[in-house]
């Protein structure tokens, strides 16, 4: 299997990532993940069970606002961050 070199840290990663990755194909997975966390996400609107639309930015926000209170799992919510 051929490999490529990360432009940020110099680590080797499988060259297949360049063909598959939609964003940041020239970075290894660790560097690309770090960049992903720094990207500012604009608000999206999600409908709640009461019919209102509320702004969210993260999966955690979506879960907390739309999950039925009977099924809410606090530990799962914290893991979504």
Secondary structure, DSSP 8 states (H G I E B T S, - for coil): --EEE-TTT--EEETHHHHH-SS-TTS-HHHHHHHHHHS----EEEE-TTS-EEEE-SHHHHHHHHS-GGG--HHHHHHH-
